[in-house]
Amino acid sequence: MPKTSSTRCCGSSPRNLSGVRDIDFVKGHGTENDFVVLPDLDGTLDLTASRVRALCDRNRGLGADGVLRVVKGAAVEDAPSDVDPDGWFMDYRNADGSIAEMCGNGLRLFAAYLVDAGLAERGEFVVGTRSGPRPVKTHEDGSVTLHMGPARVFGRSHATVSGEGFPGVAIDVGNPHLACLIDSDPADLDLTVPPGHDPVLFPHGVNVELFRRKGPDAIQMRVHERGVGETRSCGTGTVAAVAAMLHLANQPTGASYVDVLGGRVRVEITEDGSTLTGPAVLVARGRLDRRWWDSAS
Ligand SMILES: N[C@@H](CCC[C@H](N)C(=O)O)C(=O)O
């Protein structure tokens, strides 16, 4: 029996002292890639880029790598045509206010939120994203498996870090990645500055992964995300890294654990596409002060 939406955070919040309704939020993370979840069940929230930047700011806002607006597909103007208009849609925004097509860690958290809020039943369901409908499965232990679609190789290029060039594979996982297999320890890299990349191959920017093999069934990875900076994990990036590793080894399919700064996920590349399994953690529920929200417009 699913919980009703009123049991959790997505009913109308009480009015504040000024008589206006505050705005519900949930904070959570997937392998420490952290997000503010904003339930917008009737599609009325005006989520401007400026408000996203304020929310994600770790000093003047809540602090996060991104924002996940929970909304019906019908309310999203740029939703792909194969997304169910009556289904839940993950409207993902990067911390700098930009829109991205897909977010793997965010989608695990989004799925966990839907179940927790009684908006979906535990088990298998489909979530709409800007890279299309994504089947998800929530597990008893709190982990979530995502069907991520194909990881498509579209070229070779270089990332430049501290003046050094690292060859990599360009991979489309709904969003663009440059996954570079390196010999050295990723922990030694300085990712405080965005890695240089080829703007012709990546006209809309790119997420850069630097990874090395760590035993027979694991890789170690760091990532610099487009629109965010270095994060402690990137779900689509882990899929890109495993796809790149297999591509370089001329293996069409395979699987690997991926160790990121914030934990471990498992990626499988199959004939049909790819899956990503990892944790999703709901940390807190609260309310944004409406006056703060209005001032951040
Ligand atoms: N952290 C995400 C990816 C978020 C989008 C990315 N920064 C982009 O701009 O493409 C993940 O877990 O996949």
PDBQT file of the ligand as one rigid body, heavy atoms in Angstrom, charges set to zero:
ROOT
HETATM    1  N1  LIG A 301      26.269  14.537 -11.253  1.00  0.00    +0.000 N 
HETATM    2  C1  LIG A 301      25.543  14.041 -12.342  1.00  0.00    +0.000 C 
HETATM    3  C2  LIG A 301      25.720  14.723 -13.670  1.00  0.00    +0.000 C 
HETATM    4  C3  LIG A 301      25.087  16.099 -13.636  1.00  0.00    +0.000 C 
HETATM    5  C4  LIG A 301      25.071  16.815 -14.961  1.00  0.00    +0.000 C 
HETATM    6  C5  LIG A 301      26.426  17.244 -15.444  1.00  0.00    +0.000 C 
HETATM    7  N2  LIG A 301      27.078  18.163 -14.552  1.00  0.00    +0.000 N 
HETATM    8  C6  LIG A 301      26.259  17.885 -16.831  1.00  0.00    +0.000 C 
HETATM    9  O1  LIG A 301      26.252  19.117 -16.951  1.00  0.00    +0.000 OA
HETATM   10  O2  LIG A 301      26.124  17.126 -17.805  1.00  0.00    +0.000 OA
HETATM   11  C7  LIG A 301      25.524  12.534 -12.420  1.00  0.00    +0.000 C 
HETATM   12  O3  LIG A 301      25.517  11.923 -11.348  1.00  0.00    +0.000 OA
HETATM   13  O4  LIG A 301      25.399  11.970 -13.509  1.00  0.00    +0.000 OA
ENDROOT
TORSDOF 0
